[in-house]
Amino acid sequence: MPVQVRAGAIHLSAAALSLFEHCPLAFQYRMLDRRPPDRGVDPATDAIAASAIREAIGNALRGRHLDPLAASKAIDEVLDTYGLAAEDRDAAEQLAAAAVYLVAARGGDVRWVEQLLLLERIPRVSIYAKLDLAIVGGRIAPLEVIRWTFAGSPVRSDAELGAAPATVVARLAVGVNEPSPLLRPIAITEVDLVATTARTVVLSDREVRAAYQRVKDAAAVICEARERGGFPARPGAHCLSCPWRVSCPAVAADSDAVPL
């Protein structure tokens, strides 16, 4: 059954929350205005190979194909449809197989493969999390949420992972959609398949309350800004990769912003 979101609500994902916290104006441009990138600026896009790998992993896990032979077949079914170059395809196959091996080693039952979860307790805002995977009753935790990344540069500490918008939004959405006290604590794991690293955090009740307040505060500011029509720019190092860096009023030639 497709997920139904509230009409007129602001849809806030982990990526949107991260964008807003970095620069409210960029959030407005992308999430509200749907503004195209400036001319001459190449927009940041997800790598086709990363999409292929995620889909291939999901295909194997949805069918519970955890043994190497069955997993390889399920992975090939997806990768064969992408038309990747031979070298890219081989690398994608290896990374997808490594992910399935990691899941098999954890034990437990596979759940929420590429699943969209909603949190709709905040007025006028729908929070949603796209989960790569959850495992129930595995060796890590009663309920473990796993996120695949491909950056080759994993988070540096438990504190950094615990504060990451992807962690915060996933933990809140999972907490709403799985209220059973038998499936606590909830662990959040980030697996960088390129760097072959995995880091897991378990947010305390105090940290979950703080995370919820953080999201509520951001949602309130977003709603207020949308009503009054004002999202200020917040210049910083992120401006270097911003799709609207040419036309942004905060970094224009006559701006008084620090030229980072």
C-alpha positions in Angstrom: 0.0 0.0 0.0 1.5 3.4 -0.9 2.3 5.8 1.8 -0.2 8.7 2.1 1.1 12.1 3.1 -1.0 15.0 4.3 -2.0 17.5 1.6 -0.3 20.8 2.0 2.2 19.6 4.5 5.9 20.3 4.2 7.7 17.1 3.5 10.9 16.9 5.5 13.4 14.1 4.9 16.9 13.7 6.4 18.4 15.3 3.2 16.0 18.2 3.5 16.7 18.7 7.2 20.4 18.7 6.5 20.0 21.2 3.7 17.9 23.5 5.9 20.5 23.4 8.7 23.2 24.2 6.3 21.4 27.0 4.4 17.7 27.9 4.7 17.7 29.7 1.3 19.1 26.6 -0.5 16.3 24.6 1.2 13.7 27.1 -0.2 15.2 26.9 -3.7 15.3 23.1 -3.8 12.4 21.9 -1.6 9.8 24.7 -2.1 10.6 26.6 -5.3 12.0 23.5 -7.2 14.4 26.0 -8.7 16.7 24.7 -11.5 20.4 25.1 -11.0 22.1 28.2 -12.2 23.4 28.2 -15.7 26.9 27.0 -15.9 26.7 25.1 -12.6 26.6 21.3 -12.7 24.0 20.0 -10.3 25.0 17.4 -7.8 23.4 14.0 -8.8 23.4 10.6 -7.3 25.7 8.2 -9.1 23.9 5.7 -11.3 26.1 3.0 -9.9 25.0 3.8 -6.3 21.4 3.5 -7.3 22.1 0.2 -9.0 23.8 -1.2 -6.0 21.0 -0.2 -3.6 18.4 -1.7 -5.9 20.5 -4.9 -6.3 20.9 -5.3 -2.5 17.2 -4.7 -2.0 16.3 -7.3 -4.6 18.4 -9.9 -2.8 17.1 -9.0 0.6 13.5 -8.8 -0.2 13.6 -12.4 -1.5 15.7 -13.4 1.5 18.4 -14.6 -0.8 21.2 -14.6 1.7 23.3 -17.5 0.5 26.0 -16.5 -2.0 24.6 -18.2 -5.1 21.1 -17.0 -4.7 22.3 -13.5 -3.8 24.5 -13.3 -6.8 21.6 -14.2 -9.1 19.3 -11.6 -7.5 22.0 -9.0 -7.8 22.7 -9.8 -11.4 19.0 -9.5 -12.2 19.2 -5.8 -11.3 22.7 -4.9 -12.5 22.0 -6.3 -15.9 19.3 -3.7 -16.5 21.6 -0.7 -15.8 24.0 -1.0 -18.7 27.0 -0.2 -16.6 30.5 -0.4 -18.0 32.2 -3.7 -17.3 34.5 -2.3 -14.6 31.7 -0.4 -12.9 29.5 -3.4 -13.0 32.1 -5.7 -11.4 32.7 -3.2 -8.6 28.9 -2.8 -8.1 28.5 -6.6 -7.9 31.2 -6.9 -5.3 29.8 -4.1 -3.1 26.3 -5.5 -3.3 27.5 -9.0 -2.5 29.5 -7.6 0.5 26.3 -5.9 1.8 24.3 -9.1 1.6 27.1 -11.0 3.4 27.1 -8.5 6.2 23.3 -8.9 6.6 23.6 -12.7 6.7 26.3 -12.5 9.3 24.1 -10.4 11.6 21.4 -13.1 11.8 17.8 -12.2 12.6 14.9 -11.4 10.3 15.1 -8.9 7.4 12.5 -6.2 7.5 11.8 -2.8 5.9 13.8 -3.3 2.8 13.9 0.1 0.9 10.8 1.1 3.0 9.4 4.6 3.3 8.3 5.4 6.9 6.3 8.5 8.0 6.2 10.5 11.2 3.2 12.8 11.2 3.0 14.1 14.8 4.1 17.6 14.0 1.5 20.0 12.7 1.8 20.9 8.9 4.9 18.8 8.5 5.4 15.2 7.3 8.7 13.7 8.3 9.7 10.7 6.2 12.6 8.3 6.2 13.6 6.0 3.4 15.2 3.0 5.1 17.6 0.8 3.2 17.0 -2.1 5.7 16.1 -3.1 9.2 16.9 -6.4 11.0 14.8 -7.8 13.8 16.4 -10.0 16.4 19.9 -9.9 15.0 23.1 -10.0 17.0 23.6 -6.2 17.1 20.2 -5.2 18.6 16.6 -6.2 18.9 16.0 -3.8 16.0 18.8 -2.5 13.8 18.4 0.0 11.0 21.2 -0.1 8.4 22.0 2.6 5.9 24.3 1.9 2.9 26.7 4.7 1.9 29.4 4.8 -0.8 31.4 7.8 0.0 34.6 6.0 1.0 34.8 8.5 3.9 32.9 7.1 6.9 31.7 9.3 9.8 34.5 10.0 12.2 32.9 9.2 15.6 29.8 7.9 17.3 28.8 11.4 18.2 28.9 12.5 14.6 26.8 9.6 13.5 24.4 10.1 16.3 23.8 13.7 15.4 23.6 13.1 11.6 20.2 14.1 10.2 19.9 10.6 8.6 20.3 9.0 12.0 17.9 11.4 13.7 15.1 11.1 11.2 15.4 7.3 10.9 15.4 6.8 14.6 12.3 9.0 15.1 10.4 7.4 12.2 11.2 3.9 13.3 10.2 4.7 16.9 6.7 5.8 15.7 6.2 2.8 13.3 7.5 0.2 15.7 6.4 1.1 19.2 6.9 -2.4 20.8 9.1 -2.2 23.9 10.4 -5.6 23.0 12.2 -4.1 20.0 14.3 -1.8 22.0 17.0 -0.5 21.9 17.0 0.6 18.3 20.4 0.6 16.8 21.3 2.8 13.7 24.2 1.5 11.6 26.0 3.3 8.8 27.8 1.0 6.4 30.3 2.5 4.0 30.6 -0.2 1.4 33.5 1.5 -0.3 35.6 2.0 2.8 34.4 -1.4 4.2 33.5 0.1 7.5 30.4 0.0 9.8 29.6 2.2 12.7 26.6 1.7 15.0 25.0 4.0 17.5 22.1 3.6 20.0 20.5 6.8 21.0 19.6 7.2 24.6 16.1 8.3 25.6 17.5 11.7 26.3 19.1 11.9 22.9 15.9 10.8 21.2 13.9 13.5 23.0 16.6 16.1 22.0 16.4 14.8 18.4 12.6 15.1 18.3 12.9 18.7 19.7 15.5 19.5 17.1 13.2 18.4 14.3 10.2 20.2 15.8 12.2 23.4 16.1 13.4 23.2 12.5 9.9 22.4 11.3 8.5 25.4 13.2 11.1 27.7 11.6 10.4 26.3 8.1 6.6 26.8 8.5 7.0 30.3 9.8 9.5 31.2 7.0 7.2 29.8 4.4 4.3 31.9 5.7 6.3 35.1 5.7 8.2 34.3 2.6 11.7 34.6 3.9 14.5 32.0 4.1 17.8 33.6 4.8 21.1 32.4 3.2 23.7 31.0 5.5 27.1 31.3 3.7 29.7 28.7 4.5 32.0 26.1 2.9 28.9 24.4 1.5 28.5 27.3 -0.9 31.3 25.9 -3.1 29.1 23.0 -4.2 25.8 24.8 -4.1 23.8 24.6 -7.4 22.7 28.3 -7.0 26.1 29.8 -6.0 26.1 32.1 -9.1 22.8 33.9 -8.4 22.7 33.6 -4.6 22.3 37.1 -3.1 24.6 36.1 -0.2 27.6 35.5 -2.4 27.0 38.0 -5.2 29.6 40.5 -6.1 28.1 43.3 -3.9 27.5 41.0 -0.9 29.2 41.6 2.4 29.4 37.9 3.2 32.7 36.4 4.0 34.2 35.0 0.7 34.7 31.4 1.7 
